[in-house]
Amino acid sequence: MRIHSVRVKNFKSLRDVHMKEIPNFAVLIGANGTGKTTFIDVFGFLRDCLEHNARTAVQKRAGFAQLVSRGQEEETIEIELKVELDFSSGRQRRVTYALGIGEVGRKIIVRYERLSWKRGSYGRPYNFLDFKDGQGMAVVEAQDKDETDLDRNYETLDSPDILALKALGNLKRFDAASQLRELIEGWSVSDFHIEKARPEPDAAPAEHLNEDGSNLALYAQFLADEHPEIFASLLEKMQERIPGISEVTPEDTGDGRIALRFRDAAFDKGFLARYVSDGTIKMFAYLALLADPDPHPLLCIEEPENQLYPNLLPILAEEFAAYTQARRAKAQVFVTTHSPDFLSHVPLESVYWLEKSSGFTTIRKAADDETLVNLVNEGEKPGWLWRQGWFKGADPS
């Protein structure tokens, strides 16, 4: 499963942007305030809508008036995904999921929600999920039937702010809807905070790393106990990346909490996470995230270069790229960065740059710029080209 394109309308500074032909590893660059964080938040917004409801997702972002694009207060926030799905028959099929969120009488509602595809390269797409204002139609058991033979269920949802993708249990019988729901539920939109990763949390199950990093010690313990071969590989990478680190051990403090201890080769006992450098904690967290035995289908990570020594950034870029390749194109990574050192180790076809025009964001793909392509083919690095201003509009000036 992978996202092929994203189109967004009326979402903060994203009045109308279309990111096409998205690779498995995509890197967004641009000056502060150009919309990189906003673009990443589109994925978090969609997941919040599915996990909770549209009203909660909007309230989490300070309300509809703060979320809708300036001057578009009466409009609908629109998000469209084109996603490649894998079916049991061995075929791949590209489906389109379109969602519109609006405000009516101070209430947040799902104005429309559609899931569609084309059986061939041409012709009109037809909907397998089609809802408006809480009412609509869903098709079940559709894969091998002609459009005229499809079984359609007409439903009224409990509330117009709930996604049909979440609410209708019979969608489990429709492979595309089931896969799409699984895809969105598995997204990880990182909001990592080093100060939350340092303390010793109370012992509890942790099969994935929290997006803010607050269960890092618990997740490390899970890997060490349940997947020792993965944890051993993680430690080996950590030893290669951070000179002096010989061991990382999750340990019970004796009072119901779990601590991470980092052992430096020069010391016998090592140090608890709260006394270790920011860069060491952050690198371990990223490597642990990428080692997840049940990987997220989409990772969104903002400015991974913060607190990391510049020499580690090429390695981190390689690790992100390897994450997608090792999973046979079933995982994607979106990264925002301000670091030319990081960008220089990213292929040009993975780079998109954002700029603002009249207060709204535009997105351009670096591989569509002939000058950039020619310069990279001549041996120049994308990071150096960014420093020299070849990404027009990507600098604050």
MOSULFEN-V443470 format. One record per pair of residues at least 12 apart in sequence whose ideal C-beta (glycine too) atoms are under 10 Angstrom apart, sorted by the first residue. I is the first residue (numbers start at 1). J is the second residue. D is the distance in whole Angstrom. If there is no record, write none. Layout:
I/J/D
I/J/D
This chain:
1/83/7
1/84/7
1/85/6
1/86/6
1/92/9
1/179/6
1/180/8
1/182/8
1/183/5
1/186/9
1/297/6
1/298/9
1/329/9
1/330/6
1/331/9
1/332/9
2/22/8
2/23/9
2/24/7
2/82/10
2/83/7
2/84/5
2/85/9
2/86/9
2/92/9
2/94/10
2/183/9
2/297/8
2/298/9
2/324/9
2/329/6
2/330/7
2/331/8
2/332/6
3/19/9
3/22/6
3/24/9
3/26/9
3/43/9
3/81/6
3/82/7
3/83/6
3/84/8
3/183/8
3/187/10
3/297/9
3/298/7
3/332/6
3/334/9
4/19/10
4/20/8
4/21/7
4/22/6
4/81/8
4/82/4
4/83/6
4/84/6
4/94/6
4/95/10
4/96/9
5/18/7
5/19/6
5/20/5
5/21/7
5/22/6
5/80/8
5/81/7
5/82/4
5/83/9
5/94/9
5/96/9
6/18/8
6/19/5
6/20/9
6/22/7
6/26/10
6/39/8
6/42/7
6/43/8
6/46/10
6/79/7
6/80/7
6/81/6
6/82/8
6/83/10
6/334/10
6/363/9
7/19/8
7/20/9
7/78/8
7/79/7
7/80/4
7/81/8
7/82/8
7/96/10
7/98/9
8/35/10
8/38/9
8/39/7
8/42/6
8/45/10
8/69/10
8/77/8
8/78/7
8/79/6
8/80/8
8/81/10
8/361/9
8/363/10
9/68/10
9/69/8
9/72/8
9/75/8
9/76/8
9/77/7
9/78/4
9/79/8
9/80/8
9/100/9
10/67/9
10/68/5
10/69/5
10/70/10
10/71/10
10/72/5
10/73/9
10/74/10
10/75/5
10/76/7
10/77/5
10/78/6
10/79/10
10/100/9
10/101/9
10/102/9
11/35/9
11/38/7
11/39/9
11/41/8
11/42/6
11/45/7
11/61/10
11/67/7
11/68/8
11/69/7
11/72/10
11/77/5
11/78/8
11/79/7
11/101/9
11/361/10
12/35/7
12/37/9
12/38/5
12/39/9
12/41/8
12/42/9
12/45/10
12/61/9
12/66/8
12/67/6
12/68/8
12/69/6
12/70/8
12/77/9
12/360/9
12/361/8
13/33/8
13/34/8
13/35/5
13/37/10
13/38/6
13/39/9
13/69/7
13/70/8
13/354/9
13/356/7
13/359/7
13/360/6
13/361/5
13/362/10
14/35/6
14/38/6
14/39/7
14/41/9
14/42/7
14/69/7
14/77/9
14/79/9
14/354/10
14/360/7
14/361/5
14/362/10
14/363/9
15/35/10
15/68/10
15/69/5
15/70/8
15/71/8
15/72/7
15/75/9
15/357/10
15/358/9
15/359/9
15/360/4
15/361/8
15/362/10
16/69/9
16/72/10
16/78/9
16/360/8
16/361/9
16/362/9
17/35/8
17/38/10
17/39/7
17/42/9
17/354/9
17/360/8
17/361/6
17/362/7
17/363/5
18/80/9
18/362/10
18/363/7
19/39/8
19/42/10
19/334/10
19/352/7
19/354/10
19/363/5
19/364/10
19/365/8
20/82/9
20/352/10
20/363/9
20/365/7
20/368/9
21/349/9
21/365/7
21/367/9
21/368/9
22/82/9
22/332/7
22/334/8
22/350/9
22/352/9
22/365/9
23/321/10
23/324/8
23/329/10
23/332/8
23/333/10
23/347/8
23/349/6
23/350/5
23/351/10
23/352/10
23/365/10
23/367/9
24/298/10
24/320/10
24/321/8
24/323/9
24/324/4
24/325/7
24/327/9
24/329/6
24/330/9
24/331/7
24/332/5
24/333/7
24/350/8
25/299/10
25/317/9
25/320/6
25/321/5
25/322/9
25/323/8
25/324/5
25/325/9
25/331/10
25/332/7
25/333/5
25/334/8
25/335/8
25/346/7
25/347/8
25/349/9
25/350/5
25/351/10
26/300/10
26/324/10
26/332/7
26/333/7
26/334/5
26/335/7
26/336/10
26/346/9
26/349/9
26/350/6
26/351/8
26/352/6
26/365/9
27/317/8
27/320/9
27/321/10
27/333/9
27/334/8
27/335/5
27/336/8
27/337/6
27/342/8
27/343/7
27/346/5
27/347/9
27/350/5
27/351/5
27/352/7
27/353/9
27/366/9
27/382/9
28/40/8
28/300/10
28/302/9
28/334/7
28/335/7
28/336/5
28/337/8
28/350/10
28/351/8
28/352/5
28/353/7
28/354/6
28/363/8
29/335/10
29/336/8
29/337/6
29/338/7
29/339/9
29/340/9
29/342/9
29/343/6
29/346/9
29/351/7
29/352/7
29/353/5
29/354/7
29/355/10
29/366/9
29/382/9
29/383/9
29/386/6
29/391/7
29/394/6
29/395/10
30/336/8
30/337/10
30/338/9
30/352/9
30/353/5
30/354/4
30/355/6
30/356/8
30/361/8
30/362/10
30/363/9
30/364/10
30/386/10
30/391/8
30/393/8
30/394/5
30/395/9
30/396/9
31/338/9
31/353/10
31/354/8
31/355/7
31/356/8
31/393/9
31/394/7
31/395/6
31/396/4
31/397/8
32/338/8
32/396/7
33/354/10
33/356/7
33/359/10
33/361/10
33/396/9
34/336/10
34/353/8
34/354/4
34/355/6
34/356/5
34/361/6
34/362/9
34/363/9
34/393/9
34/394/8
34/396/9
35/336/10
35/354/5
35/355/9
35/356/7
35/360/8
35/361/3
35/362/9
35/363/8
36/302/7
36/303/9
36/334/10
36/335/10
36/336/4
36/337/9
36/338/9
36/352/9
36/353/10
36/354/6
36/361/9
36/363/10
37/300/10
37/302/6
37/303/9
37/336/7
38/67/10
38/354/9
38/361/7
39/300/9
39/334/8
39/336/8
39/352/9
39/354/7
39/361/7
39/363/8
40/189/6
40/190/9
40/191/10
40/300/5
40/301/8
40/302/6
40/334/6
40/335/9
40/336/6
41/61/8
41/67/9
41/189/7
41/300/9
41/302/10
42/77/10
42/79/6
42/81/10
42/189/9
42/300/9
43/79/9
43/81/10
43/184/8
43/187/5
43/188/9
43/189/6
43/298/7
43/299/10
43/300/5
43/334/8
44/57/8
44/60/9
44/61/9
44/187/8
44/188/10
44/189/4
44/190/10
44/191/9
44/211/9
44/300/7
45/57/5
45/58/8
45/60/8
45/61/7
45/67/8
45/77/8
45/79/8
45/99/10
45/101/9
45/189/9
46/79/6
46/81/8
46/97/9
46/99/7
46/101/10
46/163/9
46/165/10
46/184/6
46/187/8
46/189/10
47/183/10
47/184/6
47/185/7
47/186/9
47/187/5
47/188/9
47/189/7
47/298/9
47/300/10
48/60/6
48/61/9
48/189/9
49/79/9
49/99/7
49/101/7
49/108/10
49/110/8
49/113/10
49/161/9
49/162/9
49/163/6
49/165/9
49/166/8
49/184/9
50/99/10
50/162/10
50/163/6
50/165/6
50/166/5
50/180/10
50/181/7
50/184/5
50/185/6
50/187/9
51/163/10
51/166/8
51/184/9
51/185/7
51/187/10
52/161/9
52/162/9
52/163/10
52/166/9
53/108/8
53/110/9
53/158/10
53/159/7
53/160/10
53/161/5
53/162/5
53/163/7
53/166/8
53/167/9
54/77/9
54/99/9
54/100/10
54/101/5
54/102/9
54/103/10
54/108/5
54/109/7
54/110/5
54/111/10
54/113/10
54/159/9
54/160/9
54/161/4
54/162/8
54/163/7
55/101/9
55/103/10
55/107/8
55/108/4
55/109/8
55/110/10
55/159/8
55/160/9
55/161/4
55/162/9
56/108/9
56/161/8
57/101/8
57/108/8
57/161/9
57/163/10
58/77/8
58/101/7
58/102/10
58/103/8
58/108/5
58/161/9
59/108/8
63/103/9
63/106/10
63/108/9
64/77/8
64/101/8
64/102/8
64/103/4
64/106/9
64/107/10
64/108/6
65/103/8
67/101/9
67/103/9
67/108/10
68/101/9
68/102/9
68/103/8
69/359/9
69/360/7
69/361/10
70/359/7
70/360/8
71/359/9
71/360/10
73/103/8
74/102/9
74/103/9
75/100/9
75/102/8
75/103/10
76/99/10
76/100/4
76/101/7
76/102/4
76/103/9
76/109/10
76/110/10
76/111/5
76/112/8
77/99/8
77/100/7
77/101/5
77/102/7
77/103/9
77/108/10
77/111/9
78/98/7
78/99/7
78/100/5
78/101/8
78/102/9
78/111/9
78/112/9
79/97/8
79/98/7
79/99/5
79/100/8
79/101/8
80/96/6
80/97/7
80/98/5
80/99/8
80/100/9
80/114/9
81/95/8
81/96/7
81/97/5
81/98/8
81/99/8
81/115/10
81/180/8
81/183/9
81/184/9
82/94/6
82/95/7
82/96/5
82/97/8
82/98/10
82/117/10
83/95/6
83/96/8
83/97/7
83/115/10
83/117/10
83/176/9
83/179/8
83/180/6
83/183/7
83/184/9
84/329/9
85/117/9
85/175/8
85/176/6
85/177/10
85/178/10
85/179/5
85/180/7
85/182/10
85/183/8
86/175/9
86/179/8
86/329/10
86/330/8
87/143/7
87/175/6
87/176/8
87/179/8
88/143/9
88/175/7
89/143/8
89/144/9
89/175/9
91/143/9
93/117/6
93/118/9
93/119/9
93/143/9
93/175/9
93/176/7
93/179/10
94/117/7
94/118/8
95/115/6
95/116/7
95/117/5
95/118/9
95/125/9
95/128/8
95/129/10
95/176/5
95/177/9
95/179/9
95/180/7
96/114/8
96/115/7
96/116/5
96/117/7
96/118/9
96/125/7
96/127/9
97/113/8
97/114/7
97/115/5
97/116/8
97/129/8
97/165/8
97/176/9
97/177/9
97/180/6
97/181/10
97/183/10
97/184/9
98/112/7
98/113/7
98/114/5
98/115/8
98/116/8
98/127/9
98/129/10
98/130/10
99/111/9
99/112/7
99/113/5
99/114/8
99/115/10
99/131/10
99/163/7
99/164/10
99/165/9
100/112/4
100/113/7
100/114/9
100/132/9
101/113/9
101/161/9
101/163/10
102/133/9
102/160/10
104/133/8
104/160/9
107/159/10
107/160/8
107/161/7
108/160/9
108/161/5
109/132/10
109/133/6
109/134/7
109/159/9
109/160/4
109/161/6
109/162/10
110/131/7
110/132/8
110/133/7
110/134/7
110/136/10
110/157/8
110/159/9
110/160/6
110/161/6
110/162/7
110/163/6
110/164/8
110/165/10
111/131/9
111/132/7
111/133/6
111/134/10
111/160/9
112/130/8
112/131/7
112/132/5
112/133/8
112/136/9
113/127/10
113/129/7
113/130/8
113/131/5
113/132/8
113/133/10
113/134/10
113/136/7
113/157/10
113/162/10
113/163/6
113/164/5
113/165/7
114/127/5
114/128/9
114/129/6
114/130/5
114/131/8
114/132/9
114/136/9
114/164/9
115/127/7
115/128/5
115/129/4
115/130/8
115/131/10
115/138/9
115/139/9
115/164/9
115/165/7
115/171/9
115/174/9
115/176/7
115/177/6
115/180/7
116/128/7
116/129/8
116/130/8
116/176/10
117/142/10
117/176/7
119/146/9
119/147/8
124/147/10
126/139/9
126/142/10
126/147/5
126/150/8
127/139/8
127/150/10
127/152/10
128/140/9
128/142/6
128/143/10
128/147/10
128/150/8
128/152/9
128/171/9
128/174/6
128/176/7
128/177/7
129/163/10
129/164/6
129/165/7
129/168/8
129/171/7
129/174/8
129/176/9
129/177/6
129/180/9
130/152/9
130/164/9
131/155/8
131/156/10
131/157/7
131/160/9
131/162/10
131/163/9
131/164/5
131/165/9
131/167/9
131/168/9
132/160/9
133/157/9
133/160/5
134/155/9
134/156/6
134/157/5
134/158/8
134/159/7
134/160/3
134/161/8
134/162/8
134/164/9
134/167/9
135/154/8
135/155/7
135/156/5
135/157/7
135/160/8
135/164/9
136/152/10
136/153/10
136/154/7
136/155/7
136/156/9
136/157/8
136/164/6
136/168/10
137/150/10
137/152/5
137/153/7
137/154/5
137/155/7
137/164/9
138/151/10
138/152/7
138/153/5
138/154/8
138/155/6
138/164/7
138/165/9
138/167/10
138/168/5
138/170/7
138/171/6
138/173/10
138/174/7
138/177/8
139/151/7
139/152/6
139/153/8
139/170/10
139/171/9
139/173/9
139/174/6
139/176/10
139/177/9
140/152/8
140/153/6
140/168/9
140/170/5
140/171/7
140/172/9
140/173/4
140/174/5
140/177/9
141/170/9
141/173/5
141/174/7
141/175/9
142/173/9
142/174/6
142/175/9
142/176/8
142/177/9
143/174/8
143/175/6
143/176/8
151/170/10
151/173/9
151/174/10
153/168/8
153/170/6
153/171/10
153/173/10
155/167/8
155/168/6
155/170/9
163/181/9
163/184/9
164/177/9
165/177/6
165/178/10
165/180/7
165/181/5
165/184/8
165/185/10
166/181/7
166/184/9
166/185/9
168/181/10
179/297/10
182/297/8
183/296/10
183/297/5
183/298/7
183/330/10
183/332/10
184/297/9
184/298/9
185/296/10
185/297/9
186/208/9
186/294/9
186/295/9
186/296/5
186/297/5
186/298/7
186/331/9
187/211/10
187/296/6
187/297/7
187/298/4
187/299/8
187/300/7
187/332/10
187/334/10
188/208/8
188/209/8
188/210/9
188/211/6
188/289/8
188/292/9
188/295/9
188/296/4
188/297/9
188/298/7
188/299/5
188/300/7
188/301/9
188/333/10
189/211/6
189/296/10
189/298/8
189/299/8
189/300/4
189/301/9
189/302/9
189/334/9
190/209/9
190/210/10
190/211/5
190/212/8
190/213/8
190/285/9
190/286/9
190/289/8
190/296/10
190/299/7
190/300/6
190/301/5
190/302/7
190/303/10
190/304/9
190/334/10
190/335/10
191/210/9
191/211/5
191/212/5
191/213/9
191/300/9
191/301/10
191/302/8
192/209/9
192/210/9
192/211/7
192/212/6
192/213/5
192/214/9
192/216/9
192/281/10
192/282/7
192/285/6
192/286/8
192/289/9
192/301/8
192/302/8
192/303/10
192/304/9
192/306/9
192/307/10
193/210/10
193/211/10
193/212/5
193/213/6
193/214/8
194/212/10
194/213/7
194/216/10
194/273/10
194/276/10
194/277/10
194/278/5
194/279/9
194/280/10
194/281/6
194/282/6
194/285/8
194/306/9
194/307/7
195/212/10
195/213/9
195/214/9
195/274/9
195/278/9
195/281/10
196/210/8
196/212/5
196/213/5
196/214/4
196/215/9
196/216/8
197/209/9
197/210/9
197/212/8
197/213/4
197/214/7
197/215/9
197/216/4
197/217/8
197/260/8
197/273/7
197/274/10
197/276/10
197/278/10
197/281/5
197/282/8
197/284/9
197/285/6
198/213/9
198/214/10
198/216/8
198/217/9
198/259/10
198/260/9
198/272/8
198/273/5
198/274/4
198/275/8
198/276/8
198/278/9
198/281/7
199/214/8
199/216/10
199/217/8
199/257/8
199/259/9
199/260/10
199/272/10
199/273/8
199/274/7
200/217/6
200/218/10
200/250/10
200/251/9
200/252/10
200/253/6
200/255/9
200/256/10
200/257/4
200/258/6
200/259/4
200/260/8
200/272/8
200/273/8
200/274/8
201/214/7
201/215/6
201/216/8
201/217/6
201/218/6
201/219/10
201/256/10
201/257/6
201/258/6
201/259/9
202/215/10
202/218/9
202/255/9
202/256/6
202/257/6
202/258/8
203/217/9
203/218/7
203/221/8
203/252/7
203/253/9
203/255/10
203/256/6
203/257/7
203/258/5
204/218/6
204/221/10
204/256/10
204/258/9
205/218/8
205/219/10
205/221/10
205/222/7
206/218/4
206/219/4
206/220/9
206/221/7
206/222/5
206/223/9
206/258/9
207/219/8
207/222/6
207/223/9
207/226/8
207/292/9
207/293/8
207/294/7
208/222/9
208/289/9
208/292/6
208/293/10
208/294/7
208/295/9
208/296/8
209/222/9
209/223/10
209/285/7
209/286/9
209/288/6
209/289/5
209/290/10
209/291/9
209/292/7
209/296/10
210/285/10
211/289/10
211/300/9
211/301/10
213/281/8
213/282/9
213/284/10
213/285/5
213/286/10
213/288/9
213/289/9
215/258/9
216/250/9
216/258/10
216/260/7
216/273/7
216/281/8
216/284/8
216/285/6
216/288/7
216/289/9
217/250/5
217/251/9
217/253/10
217/257/8
217/258/5
217/259/6
217/260/4
217/261/9
217/272/10
217/273/7
218/250/8
218/257/10
218/258/6
218/260/10
219/250/9
219/258/10
219/260/10
219/285/9
219/288/6
219/289/9
219/291/10
219/292/9
220/234/8
220/235/10
220/248/7
220/249/8
220/250/4
220/258/8
220/260/6
220/273/10
220/284/8
220/285/9
220/288/6
220/291/10
221/249/9
221/250/4
221/251/9
221/252/9
221/258/5
221/259/10
221/260/9
222/250/9
222/258/10
222/288/10
222/292/10
222/293/9
223/235/10
223/250/9
223/288/7
223/291/7
223/292/9
223/293/8
224/248/9
224/249/8
224/250/6
224/251/10
225/250/9
226/293/8
227/291/8
227/292/9
227/293/5
227/294/10
229/293/10
230/288/9
230/291/5
230/292/9
230/293/6
231/248/9
231/250/9
231/288/9
231/291/8
231/293/10
233/287/9
233/291/7
234/248/8
234/284/8
234/287/6
234/288/6
234/290/9
234/291/5
235/247/7
235/248/6
235/249/9
235/284/9
235/287/9
237/283/9
237/284/10
237/287/5
237/288/10
237/290/9
237/291/8
237/315/9
237/319/8
238/262/9
238/280/9
238/283/7
238/284/6
238/287/6
238/288/9
239/265/9
240/315/8
241/279/10
241/280/9
241/283/6
241/284/9
241/286/10
241/287/7
241/308/10
241/309/10
241/311/10
241/312/6
241/315/6
241/316/8
241/319/9
242/262/9
242/264/9
242/276/10
242/277/9
242/279/8
242/280/6
242/283/6
242/284/8
242/287/10
242/309/9
242/312/8
243/264/10
243/265/9
244/262/9
244/263/9
244/264/5
244/265/5
244/266/7
244/267/9
244/280/9
245/262/6
245/263/7
245/264/7
245/265/8
245/270/9
245/276/9
245/280/7
245/283/9
245/284/8
246/262/9
246/263/5
246/264/7
246/265/4
246/266/9
246/267/9
246/270/8
247/261/8
247/262/8
247/263/4
247/264/9
247/265/9
247/270/7
248/260/6
248/261/7
248/262/5
248/263/7
248/270/9
248/273/9
248/276/9
248/280/9
248/284/6
248/287/10
248/288/9
249/261/5
249/262/8
249/263/7
249/270/8
250/273/10
251/270/10
251/272/9
253/272/9
259/272/5
259/273/7
259/274/8
260/272/7
260/273/4
260/274/9
260/276/8
260/281/8
260/284/8
261/273/8
261/275/10
261/276/9
262/275/9
262/276/5
262/277/9
262/280/6
262/281/8
262/284/8
264/276/9
264/280/10
277/307/8
277/309/9
278/306/8
278/307/4
278/308/8
279/306/9
279/307/5
279/308/5
279/309/6
279/312/7
280/307/9
280/308/10
280/309/10
281/307/8
282/304/8
282/305/10
282/306/8
282/307/5
282/308/6
282/312/9
282/316/9
283/304/9
283/307/9
283/308/6
283/309/9
283/312/6
283/315/9
283/316/8
283/319/10
285/304/10
286/299/10
286/301/8
286/304/6
286/308/9
286/312/10
286/316/6
286/319/7
286/320/8
286/323/10
287/315/10
287/316/9
287/319/7
289/301/8
289/319/10
289/323/9
290/316/9
290/319/6
290/320/7
290/322/8
290/323/5
290/326/9
290/331/10
290/333/9
291/319/10
291/323/9
292/323/9
292/331/10
295/323/7
295/324/10
295/326/9
295/327/6
295/330/8
295/331/5
296/323/9
296/327/10
296/331/7
296/332/9
296/333/9
297/327/9
297/330/7
297/331/6
297/332/7
298/331/7
298/332/5
298/333/8
298/334/7
299/320/8
299/323/7
299/324/9
299/331/7
299/332/7
299/333/5
299/334/7
299/335/8
300/332/9
300/333/8
300/334/5
300/335/8
300/336/8
301/316/10
301/320/8
301/333/7
301/334/7
301/335/5
301/336/8
301/337/9
302/334/9
302/335/8
302/336/5
302/337/8
303/335/8
303/336/6
303/337/6
303/338/6
303/339/8
303/342/9
304/316/6
304/317/9
304/319/10
304/320/8
304/335/6
304/336/9
304/337/7
304/339/8
304/342/7
305/317/10
305/335/10
305/337/6
305/338/7
305/339/4
305/340/10
305/341/7
305/342/5
305/343/10
306/337/10
306/338/9
306/339/9
308/339/9
308/341/10
308/342/9
309/341/10
310/339/8
310/340/10
310/341/5
310/342/9
311/341/8
312/341/9
312/342/10
313/337/9
313/339/6
313/340/9
313/341/5
313/342/4
313/343/9
313/344/9
313/345/7
313/383/9
314/341/7
314/342/7
314/344/7
314/345/4
314/346/10
314/383/10
315/345/8
316/335/9
316/337/10
316/339/10
316/341/10
316/342/7
316/345/9
317/335/8
317/337/9
317/339/9
317/341/9
317/342/5
317/343/8
317/344/8
317/345/4
317/346/6
317/347/10
317/350/9
318/345/7
318/346/10
319/333/10
320/333/5
320/334/10
320/335/6
320/342/9
320/345/10
320/346/9
320/350/10
321/333/8
321/345/9
321/346/8
321/347/8
321/350/8
324/350/10
333/350/9
334/350/10
334/352/9
335/350/9
336/352/10
336/354/9
337/351/10
337/383/9
337/386/10
338/386/10
339/383/8
339/386/9
340/381/8
340/382/8
340/383/3
340/384/7
340/385/9
340/386/5
340/387/5
340/388/10
341/381/10
341/383/6
341/387/10
342/382/10
342/383/7
343/366/10
343/381/8
343/382/5
343/383/4
343/384/9
343/385/9
343/386/6
343/387/9
343/391/9
344/380/9
344/381/4
344/382/6
344/383/3
344/384/7
344/385/9
344/386/9
344/387/9
345/381/8
345/382/9
345/383/8
346/366/9
346/381/9
346/382/6
346/383/8
347/366/9
347/367/9
347/376/9
347/382/8
348/365/9
348/366/5
348/367/5
348/369/9
348/372/6
348/373/7
348/375/9
348/376/5
348/377/9
348/380/10
348/381/10
348/382/6
348/385/9
349/365/8
349/366/8
349/367/4
349/368/10
349/373/9
349/376/10
350/365/9
350/366/8
350/367/8
350/382/9
351/364/9
351/365/8
351/366/4
351/367/7
351/369/10
351/372/8
351/376/10
351/382/6
351/383/10
351/385/10
351/386/9
351/391/8
351/394/10
352/364/7
352/365/5
352/366/7
352/367/9
352/368/10
353/365/8
353/366/6
353/369/9
353/372/10
353/382/10
353/386/8
353/391/5
353/392/9
353/393/7
353/394/4
353/395/10
354/391/10
354/393/9
354/394/7
355/391/9
355/392/8
355/393/3
355/394/6
355/395/9
356/393/8
357/393/8
362/393/8
364/391/8
364/392/9
364/393/8
364/394/9
366/382/7
366/385/9
366/386/9
366/390/9
366/391/7
366/394/10
369/385/10
369/390/8
369/391/8
369/392/8
371/385/9
371/390/7
371/392/9
372/385/6
372/386/10
372/390/6
372/391/7
372/392/10
375/388/9
375/390/7
376/390/10
